[in-house]
Every structure is written in structure tokens, then in C-alpha cells.
Amino acid sequence: MLPYNIVDWWDEIEERSARGIAAAVGRAVRDGSLAPGTRLPTVRAIARRLGVSPTTVSEAWRELARSGAIETRGRNGTLVRTPDPVQAPRRYRQVTGGRGAVDRDLSTGTPDPALLPDLAGAVARVADRWSATASYAEDPVDPGLAAALHARWPVAPEALTVTDGAMDALDRVLRELMAIGDRVLVEDPTFPPLLDLLEVLGARAVGVAVDPHGVRPDVLAEALDRHRPVAVVIQPRAQNPTGASLTARRAAELAAVIAGHDVWVVEDDHSGDIATAPPVTLARHLPHRTVTVLGFSKSHGPDLRIAAVGGAAGPVEAVATRRQLGPGWSSRLLQAALADMLTHPGTTDVVRTARDAYRDRRRRVVSALAERGIDVVAGDGINLWLPVADEQHALVAAAARGVAVAPGSPFRVAEDGTGGAHVRVTVATIEPLDEGLLDALVAAAAPPGRPGGA
């Protein structure tokens, strides 16, 4: 017989599959119906109650254990897991961890500070007409910024708000769309903090392969059928780390695949105006199921701490409402400064110059590597996804020549080495491209013991 606190909500579960059971228990853990430390009934007891096989319940338990919602303690049974006080972003720390003493750090994934527009100048321009917010009830989006965002949004959003950066936006959007135990499809490889975030939220990330035009439709179709996710997270331009960008045709193909499934689309357009590819969005085909995050850290400066969230009204309005119980709003002074930079001719010229500089630096590195027999897809944005024979050797070989690059494994969803070894090279600050730096990249790519290797 099941304890009352499980019976209360268990009989309402309509989908009595492994996924449905996992999602139900996950929601109960999340909303506190099942408190940390609660001992769960045996697999057979639950199977009898629900009229399913013990195998189905065992599969659900495995999903919940992988997400961190429950833990098995042998003879002591299965318990609702007590959350760790602090769950470190382990993948991100692998990318940003200490590099030692190096002359050139190409591991950061950040823009060249010399190519960023003048934030202080923008603040000075808007200061005279800006006044401190007097009411907590004001719209969270500065009217001037709202107008600038609507003018540049690829498809008119049903709702629009702002958050404190792109990762803050992804965190808040995904919290509205998923529950513990849910599956979320992500690009493989993808941005490590996204994988850390999904782990903290208790979701299971499922990787889908990408090519130079983004997520492959055939792989996406298979993953949707097999895993039945609640959301698909994609980077439509300058994908980090591969530099892939969606074409309009690929976006239409992906939308056609997604249309037959009950799933949300979350777009992380983090590169913005420094991407050479035009803005492409699945919202053109799936407006009621797409949420787009526009980031400005790489194009206009990390200190702005502003990202725009727009698209389907339900999730976007939920994010805005939830923020009222926390930060309330993002600084309207910085919002006004961003609105100024998005429209000021001098600033738009600076951003355009940065875009062209990143493109040229990327192409020079790719061309120089090609001359030395190393083929790399040029892609878009500020990074290169460099194939190497062995990741650890690549890190050591580059560091021995005074250059730091980022390990590729934290970007991979599967941690079994599939997909080949890579390192991520941030080309944003490669100016000039000297022989020493190029030798370090060649040494990183070369197998151990080969010419150019360590």
C-alpha cells in the first residue's frame, strides 16, 4: 500500500509510462509534496498500484536518479534526494579553470574589449533625460528599449521582457517550461553552462548533432520520437562552439519536424550583431511555441547585463511576473543606454566594425591552418571548433608554447568521447596572427609524437 502523500497525487497521473511517472514524481519533489528524505515505496508496490510493469517503474526511477531527484541507498531503499547546498557548474569550471602562466589566453569565449562600443558614452548621452524609477509597478522594459527591440525582432513577439543576461533568461524560461525529470534536447556540442543549468534544474539533456547549418533535421526527428522532450534549445547564429548558423531553409525544415510534437523551442541568439549570418528564427513558423533570447554581451558589452526575451506570450509573461518577486526589473538606466547604442549611428558603426574584424580574424586563422594541412570549418562568431587528435595532449602542447585553449569535452553532451576530440579556440583577440601562436595551434592539433606535437 502506498503512503497517503503519494496517493494524493498519483491517481491523477494520466500518462503511466516511465516518462509520465518520472515527471509526476519530479513535480512532487519540486513543489514540496515529497520532501527531501522521504522514503519511496518499492518498485513493485508502485507497479501494482498503477497497473504497470516493474520494468516501467524502474526505468522512471533511473531517470529520476540521473536527474538528481532521488537516490537509492541499497537496503535503506529509495529516498527523495536532499539537495546539495551548492551545486558547482562543473562543466563551465573545466572551461574557465586555471590555465597557468600563458602569454595568450584563447580559452575565454569573450569578445575583444578593444572592439566593444563605449558604454560610458551611451550612459552619458541618456543621463540627462533619464530619471530614477519611482514606482515598482512600472513596465519592466524601458519604452525606448522596447521600441528598439521590436524594430529588430525577426518576427513580432507576442510578449517581450528583459533579464540580467542571456543565462539568466535561459534559467528563467526553462524553469517555466520543465519539471524535474523532463528531457530537453540541446545541440551537441553546446555551451557548457547550459548543460550545468539543466543538471541543476533536474532535467536530462539529450544531445542532437549539428552540421554547419545547425541542428540536423533527421537527428532531431529521431530524438523527438524517442525521447519526447518538453523543449528544444538551439543557438540560431554563431553557435558556441562550432560557429554554425541556421539558414532560412534549415529553420523551415526544423519547424516542420517539430510541428508534429508537443514541444517548446527556446532560441539563444547570443552573438547578435557581431554575427555575420542574418537573424533566422523558428518563430516564423511556430510563433506560439517559440521563445527567443537576444543577448548583447558579446556585441555591446558584458557589463550591460541585459538580454531580451520575446516570443510566445505564456512563458515570457510568466518570466516577467516571476521576476517581480525577485529583482523586479533590470536597471532602466542601462536599458536606456542599450536603446541608445542600438540606434546611435556611431555605436552601430563600432559594432559593424567589430563584426567585420571577427570575421577577418576567423578567416585568417582558418586559412593559415589550412595551409598547414588542418581543416577547420570557419563558421561564424568569435570561436573556432578545432579538431585534435587528443584533447589532453592538445591542451598541454598549446600551453607549452604559451597559449591556452578550452577543452572540448565540457561542450559535449555525451561524456564518452563520441564525436571526436576538439578544443575551442577564441579567435576574437587573435590580432596579430603571429607564427608563435599559429605554431601552438598546429601543435595542439597534431597527434603526440608527430611533427609540431609535444
N, C-alpha and C positions, 0 to 999 in steps of 0.2 A: 504494500500500500504506500502511496506517495504522500509526503508531508503536505499539510494544508497549504503552505506557501507556494508550492509548485502547482497543486491542483487549481488554485485560484485563477491562474492564467493559462495553464497548459491546455485545458479543454477547449480554449478559444483558438488554438493553432489550427489553421486550415491546411497548410502545406506540411504534411507529415513525412517529408523527405529528410535526408541528412541535413541539407541546407536549411530547410524550414525549422528543424529542431535547433540547429546551431544558432540561427538568427533569433529564435524565441528566447533561448537561454541567454544569448548575448544581450538582448534588450533588457531582460530582467536583471542581469548583472549591472548594466549601465544605469538603469533607473532606480536601483537600490532594492528591488523586490527580492533579490537574492544577495544578501550581504556577504562581504568578504569573510571567508572561513566557514561558510555554510557547507555542510556535507551533503552531497547529492546522492540520490537513490542509486542503486545498482543499475547497470545497463539492462539487465533482464527485467527488473521491476518497471522501468520506464517503457521498455519494449512491449510488455504485457498491457500496460495502461493505454498506450497509443495504438496498439494493434499493428505494430511494425516488427520487423526482424531485429534481433540484437545487432546484426551487422550494420543496419542503418543507424542505430543509436551510437554504435562505436565509431562510425565514420564522423558523425556530428561531434562526438567528444574529441576526436583527433583534430578537427577544425578548430574547436574552441581552445584546445591546448596549444595549438600552433599560434593562435592569436593572443594567448596570454590570459584568457578569461578564466580558465580553470587549470587545475594541476592535479595529477594523480600521485598519491603517496603510498603505493603498494597496499599493504593490509589496512592502512588507515583510510582507504577509499579515495574518492574524488571530491575535491573541495573547490569552492569558488576562490580564486586566487586573490591574495591580498596584494594590492598594487605596490610596486617599489616606490619609495619616497621620491626618487629622482630616476628617470629613465634616460640615460645619456643618448644623444644622437650618434650612435656608434659608427654608422657608415660615414657620416659627414666628418667626424673626427679623424677617420682614416685618411680623408682627403686633405684636411686642414691641419693635421698633426705636425709636430716639429720636423723641419726639413734640415736642421743643422745649419752649418755655415755654407751658404751658397752665394755666388755672385749674381745669378739671375733666377728669380722665382717665377716659373711659368706654371705653377700649380693652382693659382688663386681663383681663376674663373671670374675675375673682376675687370672692369674697364680701365683704360689708361686715364689716370687723373688729369693728365695734361689735355685730354680731349673732351673733358666734361664742360658744359656751359657754366657760366658764373651764377651760382645760386645767390650769393650775397647781392649781386647787382639786381637780380629779379626781386628779392625781398625789399631792397631799397626803392625799386620802382613802384611797388604796390603799397608800401608802408603808409604813404600819405592818404590813400583812400581806404585803408583797412581800419576797422575798429574792433576792439575786443568783443568777443561773444558775450552777450548779456543774458541769454536765455538757453536753458538746456533743451527747450522744445524746438529750437530752430532746426531746419533741414540739415542733415549731417553732411550734405555736399554743398560746397560753395557754389552759388549760382553761376559765377563766371567760369568755374571749372566744369560744371555740368554742361554748359553750352559748348565749351571746347571739346569735351569728351563726346557729346552727341554728334558733333560735326565730324569727328574722325572715326566713330564706331562703324565697322563694316556693314552691320545690319542694325537698324534701330532697336535698342534693347527695351524689353517690357518694363524693366526696373533697373535702377543704377544706384550704386553706393560706392564708398571708398573705404579702404582699410589701411593698416600700417604696414604696407609692403605686400609683395606677392605671396610669400609663405604664410603670412597672417591670413590673407584671403583664402588660400587653399585650405588651411586649417579650419577656418570658419565655414566654408562652403561644404567641405567633406563631412564635418560634424552634423550638418543639417541633412545630408543625403544618406548616411550609412549608420549601421549599428555594429556592435561588436560581432565578429564572426562573418561579416559580409565580405564578399570578394570585390576587388577593384582592379580593373585592367589598366596597366601602365605600359609605356614604351620600355623596351629592353634593348639597349641600356637607357637609363634615365637619371634624373637629378637625385643624388643620394638623400638630401633632406626630405624629399617626397617619400622615399621608402622608409626613412626613420619615422616620419609623421604617421604613415599608415600603420606602422608597427605599434606606435604609442596609442593610436586610436582603436587598436584591436582588430584591424581589417587584415585580410590576406591579399597581398599584392600578387597579381598574376601578370607575367610579362608577355608582351606581344612584340614580334620582331618589326624592325623598321628598315627601310631602304632609303636612298637619297630623297624620296618624295614623302617620307613619313611612314606611318603605320601601314603595314601591308594588309589589304582588304581580305585576302584569303585566310591569313593567320587570325585576323580579328573575327571573322565569321566563325571559325572553328572554336576560338576561345569563348565567344558569346554563347554558342550552343552547349559547350562542355561545362563552363563554369557559372553561367547565369549570374553575372556580376550586377551590382547596383549602379556602377559608374565606370566610365572610361575617361582617363586623364591623358590628354595629349598636349604637346607643345607644337603649335601650328607653324612657327617660324624659328629658324636658328636653333634647332633642337639641341639641348645640352645633354650629352656631349658631342653628338655626331654632326651637328650643323644642318641636319635635314630640314626641309621646308615643304609644307603641303602645297600642291598645285590645286587650282580650282577643280580640275578633273578628279584628282585623288580625293578631295574633300567630298565631292558628289558621290564617289564610289563608297567611301566610308559611311556616309549618311544613308545610302541605300541599304547597306548591310545592317546598320544599327536600327533602321526604321522598324524592322520586324521584332524588336526586342524591347522590353520594359527596362530601359537603362538611361541614365543621365550622361551627358557629355560635359566634361569640365576642360576648358582650354586655358593653358597657361602661356600667354603671349608675353614672355618676359623680356625679350630683346627690343621690342617696339621699333622705334625709328632708326636704330643702328642696324637693323636687318635690311639686307638688300631686296629680299623677297617681298612682294606686296602682301598686305593683310588678307588672309583667307580664313573663313570660319564655317563650321558646320551649322551655325545658327541660320545660315541662308536656307538650309534645307530642313533643319529641326529646331525652329525658334523656340518652341515651348519646352524643349528638353536640353537646351544648351546654356551653360553659364561660362562666360569668358572673363578671364582676369588679364588686365593690361598692366604691365609693370613699367616703371620709369627709372628704376635704379641704375640700369646699365646705360641708358641714353641720357638721363638728365641729372643723375646723382643719387647715390645711396642714402645721403642724409635727408632727402625729401621724405623717406619712409611713407610713401603713398603708392597705392595700387588701386586701380578702378575695377569694380566688379559689376558686370552687367549681363543681361540676358533674361532667362525665364523668371517671371515675377516671384514665384513661390520661394525658391531658395534665396534669391537676392534680398527680398524683403525680410525673410527670416534672419539673414545675417545682419541687416541694418537694425532690426528690432532687438536681437540678442546683444549687439554692441551697446545699446542704450543702458544695459545693466552692467557694463564694464567701462571701457574708455569713453563711451558716449559718442565721440566724434574724433576725427583726425584734425590736427591743427588747421584752422581755417586760414591762418597766415601762410602756412606752407602750401595749402591748397591754392590760395590766390597767387602765390609765387609760381606754382606749376602752371596754372592757367595762363599767366603772363608768358612763361617760357614756351608754351605750346603755340603761342600766337605771335610772339615778338620776332620780327624779321632777323635781328642779329642773332638770337638764340637758335632759331631754326637753321640758320646758316652754319652755326657751330656744330649742331647735331649732324647736319648733312655732311660736313667735312669729316667728322668722326666716322660716320658710316663708310665713306669712301676710303678713309685711311685704314680701317679694319679690313675692308675688302682687299685693298692692295697688299697689306701685310700678310694676310692669309694666302693670297695667291703667290707671293714671292716665296714663302716658306714651302708651299706645295710644289712649286716649280723647282726650287733648289733640291728638295728631297727626290723629286722625280729624276733629276739629272744624276743622282747617286743611286738610282735603282729602287727607290722606296716610293710606292704608290699610295697616295692618301687622297681621299675624297675631299675636295675643297670645302664644300658645304657653305654655311652662312654663319654670321655671328663672330664671336671672339675666341672660339676654341677650335682645336683640331683633335680628331679621334685617331691617334697614331697606332697602327698595328705593330706589335712587337713579338719577338719570339718567346720571351719570358718576362713576366711583369717585374718580378723582384730584381732580375738582372738589369732590366731597363732603368729602374729607379736608381740602382747603385751605379750603373755606368754613367748615367747623366749627372748624378751628384758628384762623382769622381772628377768630372770636368766642370764643376761649379754651377750646375743647372739643376733646378728642382722641377719635376713634373708630377702630375697627380696620378696615383694608381688607378687602374681601370676597374678593378674588381668591385669597389663600393658602388659603382654605377650599374652593376648587373643585378637583375632581379634574382636569377638563379646563382647560387654561390658554388656551383660545381665545376666552374671553369669552362662551361659551354660558351660558344660564341667567339672563342679565340681571345688571346691576350692583347690588351691595349693599354695605353696610357693617354691621359688627356693633357694636351698642351695648350695653354692660354697664349694665343698669338697677339693679344691686344697690345702688349708692351714690347713686342719684338721690333725694336727700331733703334739702331740699325740691325740688319741681319748679318752678323759678323761670322767669320769662319769658325771661331771657337764655339759659338752657340750651335751652329749647324753641325759641327763635329759631335757635339754632345747628343743631338737628336739622332744622328746616324748611329752613334754608339748604342743609344737606347734601343733602337730598332733591330740592331744586329744580334744574331744568336751568340751565346757565350762562346768564346774561342775563335770567332770569325773576325776578319779584318774590321776594325772600327769598334769591336766589342771590348769588354773589360778584360 
